[in-house]
Amino acid sequence: QVQLVESGGGLVQAGGSLRLSCAASGRTFSSYAMGWFRQAPGKEREFVAAITWSGGSTDYADSVKVRFTISRDNAKNTVYLQMNSLKPEDTAVYYCAASEYRYGLRLREYEYPYWGQGTQVTVSS
């Protein structure tokens, strides 16, 4: 198994930036495809971004393309989500997720068996 701990959330004004981190421990981090999801109050959890085990391929939800960047450092067992030009509608709890999969991206919530506890991001207008 792998344990995931997110950090970096907080309160930011619209137009600002935050970088979320997700530190993984347990089994070999480089065997895992990673993803970020978010859940706003009263809404279902939704896909934000994903990255392959090597970092060679990424994908994003249309709502965050260009503004957000997912990356990973396998030497540090960490995946990042750089969020720029934040909007109030980006307010949500952000979750990091892991799937032991080395054949591509994982884009769907049910494909991820391991989840962090979440970190709150609040964007004020």
C-alpha positions in Angstrom: 0.0 0.0 0.0 0.9 3.7 -0.2 0.1 6.5 2.2 -0.6 10.0 0.8 -0.4 13.3 2.6 -1.4 16.5 0.9 -0.2 20.0 1.9 0.0 23.5 0.6 -3.7 24.5 0.6 -4.9 27.8 2.0 -6.7 31.0 1.4 -5.7 33.0 -1.7 -7.2 35.9 -3.6 -8.5 35.5 -7.1 -5.7 35.6 -9.6 -3.2 34.2 -7.1 -1.3 31.0 -7.1 -0.8 28.0 -4.8 1.3 24.9 -5.1 -0.1 21.7 -3.6 2.2 18.8 -2.6 1.4 15.2 -2.0 4.0 13.1 -0.2 3.8 9.4 -0.6 5.2 6.7 1.6 5.1 2.9 1.5 5.7 1.0 -1.7 7.7 2.2 -4.7 6.3 5.6 -5.6 7.5 5.3 -9.2 5.2 2.4 -9.9 2.2 4.6 -9.4 0.1 6.8 -11.7 -1.0 9.8 -9.7 -3.9 12.2 -9.9 -5.5 15.2 -8.3 -9.2 15.5 -7.7 -11.3 18.1 -6.0 -14.7 18.4 -4.2 -16.5 21.7 -3.8 -19.3 22.1 -1.2 -22.5 20.4 -2.3 -20.8 18.9 -5.4 -19.4 15.5 -6.4 -15.7 14.9 -6.4 -14.2 15.7 -9.9 -11.0 15.0 -11.8 -8.5 17.8 -12.0 -5.2 16.4 -13.3 -3.3 13.2 -13.8 0.3 12.1 -14.5 1.9 8.8 -15.5 4.4 7.0 -13.4 7.3 8.5 -15.3 5.9 12.0 -15.5 6.1 11.7 -19.3 2.4 12.3 -19.9 -0.2 14.4 -18.2 -3.9 15.3 -18.7 -6.2 18.0 -17.2 -9.8 18.8 -16.8 -10.9 21.5 -19.3 -11.7 23.9 -16.5 -8.0 24.0 -15.3 -6.1 23.5 -18.5 -3.4 26.2 -19.0 -3.8 27.4 -15.4 -2.8 24.2 -13.5 0.3 22.0 -13.9 0.9 18.6 -12.4 4.4 17.3 -12.0 6.2 14.7 -9.9 9.6 14.1 -8.4 10.1 10.3 -8.0 13.3 10.8 -6.0 11.3 12.7 -3.4 8.2 10.6 -3.6 6.1 13.7 -4.2 3.6 14.9 -6.8 2.7 18.6 -7.2 -0.1 20.7 -8.5 0.9 24.2 -9.4 -2.3 26.3 -9.6 -2.1 29.7 -11.2 -4.7 32.4 -12.0 -7.0 30.9 -9.4 -10.7 31.6 -9.5 -13.4 31.5 -6.8 -14.8 28.4 -8.6 -11.6 26.6 -7.8 -12.5 26.6 -4.1 -12.7 23.0 -3.0 -11.0 20.3 -1.0 -8.2 18.9 -3.2 -7.3 15.2 -3.0 -4.2 13.4 -4.2 -4.7 9.8 -5.4 -2.5 6.9 -6.4 -2.9 3.9 -8.6 -0.3 1.2 -9.1 -0.3 1.3 -12.9 2.6 1.8 -15.4 0.7 1.7 -18.7 -0.6 5.3 -19.0 -2.9 7.8 -17.3 -5.7 7.2 -14.8 -8.5 9.7 -15.2 -11.4 8.2 -13.3 -12.0 8.3 -9.6 -12.8 4.5 -9.4 -9.3 3.7 -10.9 -7.6 5.1 -7.8 -7.5 2.8 -4.7 -5.4 5.1 -2.5 -6.3 8.6 -1.4 -5.0 11.3 0.8 -7.0 13.1 3.4 -7.4 16.3 1.3 -6.3 19.9 1.7 -8.6 22.9 1.5 -8.2 25.6 -1.1 -10.2 28.7 -0.8 -10.1 31.4 -3.4 -11.7 34.7 -2.5 -13.1 37.2 -5.0 
